[in-house]
Amino acid sequence: MSATLTLSDAKARLSEVVRGVRTRGEEAVITVDGEPAARVVPVDPGPRSLTAAEAAGYRALMASLARIERPTSEFDAVELIGEGRR
């Protein structure tokens, strides 16, 4: 749901409009002469930074994966499927 405000209302209450958009995550439409002219929307915060515990967990996971023995020669996936391996 979005709020619709006239330009003069939006100018008079800009701080309130921005706080409302930010806290509720809803958009506000500003009209000029009864027609929609602008939209105020929340900013996408983007990806968050990892916490120290999450970063340590990922480092531990990567270290454990590095210890897994891997084949040194190339393999043929079609041949493995033919052998019944997946």
N, C-alpha and C positions, 0 to 999 in steps of 0.2 A: 504494500500500500504506500502511496506517495502523497505528500502534502503539496498543495498548490497555493502559491502566494502571488500577489501582484508585485510588481517591481518596487513600488513604494513601501509595501509591507516588508518585503525582503530587505530593503535598505535599512528600515527602521529596526528590524529584528535580526540582523545578520548573525550576530553572535549566537543567539538562541537557535536559529535555523541550523547553523553549522554544528552546534553541540547536539542537537536532535538527530541530525544525519549521522554523526559520529557514534552516538551511543545506541541508537536503535537500528542502525544499518540500513535505514530506508532513504529513499531519495526525496528531494524537494524540487518541484517544478516551479519556475518563475515565469510569470506571464507578463506580456506587454500588450496593451490594448486587447486583452482577453485571449490572446494567442500564446501558446507555449513558446518561450524564447530561450530559456536556459534550464539546465538541470544540475542540481548539486547532488553529487553522489559520494559515498564513502570511498576513501582511498584503499586500494588493495594493498595489504601490508606486505605481500610477497612472502617468500620463504623465511622462516625464522631461523635463528642461529641455534646450533646444537648446544645443549647444556654440557658441562664438563663430563658428567656421568655418561651421557649419550655418546660423546666423542670417544671416551675411553672404551666403551662397549664396542663401538665400531672398529677401533684399533685392535682390540682383542680378537674380534671376529676375523679381521683381515689377517692377523698373525696366525690364527689357527688354520685358516684356509691356505696360507702359504706353506704350511707343514704337510699338506696332503700330497702324496706322491702322484705324479702325473706321468703318463706314458711319454717316452722320449721319441717314439716313432709315430708317423702319421697313421691314421686308421681310416677305414672305409665304412661310413655309416650304413650304406646299402648292404654290405657284407655282414655287419653286425645284426642288422634287422633280419637278414636271411637266416642267421644262426638262432633267431628267436630272442635276441637281446634288445633291450630298449635303452 
